[in-house]
Each structure stands twice: as C-alpha cells, then as structure tokens.
Amino acid sequence: MIEAENFCDILGADFYSGVPDSLLKPFCNFIMRRYGINARHHIIGANEGNCVAIAAGYHLATGKVPVVYLQNSGEGNILNPVASLIDEKIYSIPIIFVIGWRGAPGVHDEPQHFRQGEITLPLLELLNVSYFVVGKESTLEEISYAMKSFRERAKSGKSSAFVIHKGALTFEREIVYKNDFLLRRKDAIEKILQVAKGDFILSTTGKISRELFELRKSRGETHDKDFLTVGSMGHCSSIVLGAALQQPKKKFWCLDGDGAVLMHMGAMATIGATKPKNLIHIVLNNAAHESVGGLPTVADKINLSAIASACGYEFAASVEYPQELEEKLSELKEKNCLSLLEIKCALGSEKNLGRPNTSPVENKLNFTKALQMGVPK
Ligand SMILES: Cc1ncc(C[n+]2csc(CCOP(=O)(O)OP(=O)(O)O)c2C)c(N)n1
C-alpha cells in the first residue's frame, strides 16, 4: 500500500480538481488536509467534465500539468472534454488523471459498477490516455517510473492516468466533515414517506437510496413505488420528469442530493420550463458528498430555492427544522404545482446502513408494474 502523501509527492502537481470517490478517500482526505478547498490549488467541481475544463484553464494560465481525480463512474462525464478539448489533436493539454476503479473485474462491488468497471481501461485506450494500474502490491519505484513516462508524454500534450484499486492508497489521519445542521437525513426521508403515502418516489445515487430502502423495510412497506437510481449521478430528476409527464394523474417525488443536483444542474432549467404539476423535487442538502466520504460541495454557498424559482418552479422553499419540514411537506402534498423543497441536513448515517437486496432490474420491473397499472397499452 502507498501513502497518499508519497503518491502526491510523486505526482508533483500543485493543482487538483475532482469529484470525490469513496475508493480514493485516502487521496481525497490528504488533498483536503494539504490544501482544503483552496481555489489556487484545489477545486471540487460540479462534475468530472467541469474538472477537466478547470484543469485545462489552469494549464493555459501556468503551463503546468494539473491533476484531475474521479471515480471511474465519472469517465462518461470527461469523455467530451477529453476528446474535444485536451486531446493532442485539438488543444493538446496534458492532464494526469487519478481514477478510482470501482467494479474492477474479479472484485466484488455493487451492480451499478459492473459495466463501468469492465470498460474503464478500454475507454482510456480509446481516448489515447496511457495508464498505470496501482494495486495493493504496487511500489513507490513502480509509480515513480510510470510518472516519469507520463511526464514525457505531457511534454507533447498527452494525458495519462493512474487507475487505483481499492485499498491501494492509505492516509492514516481521520478527517471529520460536518456542517451546522441538526436534522438527520434519514429522519427527513421518513417524514417524506409519512406524507407521500401512495405516491411514486425516485431517489438519487448513494446513501439517500439506501436509507429509503431501509426505511421501507423497517416501516413494513413495499418497495414497489420506489425507483432507486443506483448510478447515473445527477440524472434522477430528469428520470422523474420523463415519467411524470406521461402520468399526469400520479404524483412523483424526486429525492435528490445536493452533489447530484449540482452535477447536472441544467436539469432544473428543463424541469422548470416544462412545469409538470405532479413533480415534487426534494433536495436533501448536507453541502457534502456524504456517500463517498463527506467532502464538501458548494451547495451551502448557493440559494437553491431561488434557483428553482428562477428556473420556473411554481413553488420553492428551504427548511432546516423538523416542525417547518412537516408544515412544508403537508403544503406541498396539497399543492398541485411543480415544487422544490430544499431540506438542510446534517452529515452522517448509520454505521451498518444496508444496501438494496433487490437487483436494479427487479426494482425496475416492480416499479413499472406499479406505475403502469391500469394504463392502456
Ligand atoms: C458520475 C459520478 N461521479 C461520482 C460518483 C461517486 N459518487 C457516488 S454518490 C456521490 C456523492 C453524492 O452526493 P450528494 O448527491 O450530495 O448525496 P449525499 O451522498 O451527500 O447524500 C458521489 C460523488 C458517481 N456515482 N457518479
């Protein structure tokens, strides 16, 4: 195993941009320890494609080689700027990628990572990004050697990647991420379930979906009206839009995270302009990517309800305390208009938080059966 600090010393960069990943937690925590969020040295981007563009700007301004870090699920988001911005046939801007390899073949992982895990290296090959795979057995010498060749490639504008296996990097110091809010996310979701009753609920990737699944179990309720978007971060609200428009008599709740909303915020503009009256967009805002370690988002620095209103949502509010949450939820349930409710939540979840034990396809079949019941084919 390699100390994250030694790994970063070998990278030798003084600018990092990325979206956090649980597998890269030691690396991310080290960067946070070294720089915090310091715009000159470290920016957590809204999505991985943004991070490539930010890093490209850094290169234009300094001539130096930046680092972009991501979970391999973010490879899709970098495809366009890697192929059309930094590629040697376009602007030829070198970047060193550090990529957490979820779903690596032969390693047990969650279903949403299977396919992405298989195509992680082939995608890099297609993009002409050279890579070195870092495993538990990798040595500092091997990494230094790989970095030497990456530096040579960078001189001619080519990018390269370190692809990191689970457990390959370490960082001993614990970093505690927190905010000032008191409401537990799971309690907020429970309050939503009490009000939403028979409505359809679609939830975003990470712990929000895991908590929803657990709550259904503990409340003795079926999962049939829940769609857990286990991957596709940032796309849950668009899935809800697509469904809600076709089934205007049914009510749909989107349980979103702030990191997810930021990742594809353009979705809010499309939703606001389309205005389905049966869509309630809930943003559980803990200003953090809690599911992957707790690194911050910028969601405590923006006004989500004002953004929703400006996008055309007909009702938008923000709550922080249980009492106002209950009041606003009942108000939302009664209203028949496109709404957004931001719920400011604390960080944290139960240590033994479970994972859905139904497969994504089972989830889809049960959900569509419930949703399409009585609808003429
Ligand atoms: C495209 C993409 N990038 C990164 C990830 C890794 N990832 C999974 S959950 C998550 C954080 C989600 O944060 P947020 O939506 O704020 O919800 P929270 O975890 O705080 O409840 C991240 C970064 C991913 N699944 N997909």
Ligand as a Chemical Component Dictionary entry (heavy atoms), coordinates in Angstrom:
data_LIG
# 
_chem_comp.id                   LIG 
_chem_comp.type                 NON-POLYMER 
_chem_comp.pdbx_formal_charge   1 
_chem_comp.three_letter_code    LIG 
# 
loop_
_chem_comp_atom.comp_id 
_chem_comp_atom.atom_id 
_chem_comp_atom.alt_atom_id 
_chem_comp_atom.type_symbol 
_chem_comp_atom.charge 
_chem_comp_atom.model_Cartn_x 
_chem_comp_atom.model_Cartn_y 
_chem_comp_atom.model_Cartn_z 
_chem_comp_atom.pdbx_ordinal 
LIG C1  C1  C 0 -20.680 10.496 -12.326 1  
LIG C2  C2  C 0 -20.388 10.090 -10.926 2  
LIG N1  N1  N 0 -19.390 10.682 -10.257 3  
LIG C3  C3  C 0 -19.107 10.318 -8.984  4  
LIG C4  C4  C 0 -19.817 9.337  -8.368  5  
LIG C5  C5  C 0 -19.473 8.875  -6.962  6  
LIG N2  N2  N 1 -20.500 9.286  -6.030  7  
LIG C6  C6  C 0 -21.483 8.464  -5.598  8  
LIG S1  S1  S 0 -22.503 9.158  -4.505  9  
LIG C7  C7  C 0 -21.624 10.603 -4.549  10 
LIG C8  C8  C 0 -21.976 11.764 -3.674  11 
LIG C9  C9  C 0 -23.382 12.208 -3.797  12 
LIG O1  O1  O 0 -23.535 13.397 -3.073  13 
LIG P1  P1  P 0 -24.965 14.006 -2.800  14 
LIG O2  O2  O 0 -25.796 13.935 -4.008  15 
LIG O3  O3  O 0 -24.772 15.339 -2.191  16 
LIG O4  O4  O 0 -25.612 12.997 -1.757  17 
LIG P2  P2  P 0 -25.089 12.555 -0.287  18 
LIG O5  O5  O 0 -24.125 11.473 -0.529  19 
LIG O6  O6  O 0 -24.483 13.755 0.370   20 
LIG O7  O7  O 0 -26.327 12.095 0.391   21 
LIG C10 C10 C 0 -20.554 10.513 -5.439  22 
LIG C11 C11 C 0 -19.596 11.608 -5.719  23 
LIG C12 C12 C 0 -20.850 8.734  -9.117  24 
LIG N3  N3  N 0 -21.609 7.761  -8.613  25 
LIG N4  N4  N 0 -21.102 9.117  -10.372 26 
# 
loop_
_chem_comp_bond.comp_id 
_chem_comp_bond.atom_id_1 
_chem_comp_bond.atom_id_2 
_chem_comp_bond.value_order 
_chem_comp_bond.pdbx_ordinal 
LIG C1  C2  SING 1  
LIG C2  N1  SING 2  
LIG C2  N4  DOUB 3  
LIG N1  C3  DOUB 4  
LIG C3  C4  SING 5  
LIG C4  C5  SING 6  
LIG C4  C12 DOUB 7  
LIG C5  N2  SING 8  
LIG N2  C6  DOUB 9  
LIG N2  C10 SING 10 
LIG C6  S1  SING 11 
LIG S1  C7  SING 12 
LIG C7  C8  SING 13 
LIG C7  C10 DOUB 14 
LIG C8  C9  SING 15 
LIG C9  O1  SING 16 
LIG O1  P1  SING 17 
LIG P1  O2  DOUB 18 
LIG P1  O3  SING 19 
LIG P1  O4  SING 20 
LIG O4  P2  SING 21 
LIG P2  O5  DOUB 22 
LIG P2  O6  SING 23 
LIG P2  O7  SING 24 
LIG C10 C11 SING 25 
LIG C12 N3  SING 26 
LIG C12 N4  SING 27 
# 
